[in-house]
Amino acid sequence: MKFLRSVKDEMKQVSWPSKKQLRKDTLVVIETSIIFAALFFVMDTVIQTAFGWILK
């Protein structure tokens, strides 16, 4: 029980983001994920094409 009480006390000290900040941070994560996915797709396609030409 002491552990649960200490967890409860620690959770009271956490500073939670506002809805506006949470929405902004979430959009940044989604945008970054999409950009990296597109970048990896392009890099993978280029590498596959290059190896296809080399091994032909």
Contacts in CASP RR format, 6 or more apart in sequence:
PFRMAT RR
TARGET T0000
AUTHOR 0000-0000-0000
METHOD contacts of the structure
MODEL  1
MKFLRSVKDEMKQVSWPSKKQLRKDTLVVIETSIIFAALFFVMDTVIQTA
FGWILK
17 25 0 8 1.000
END
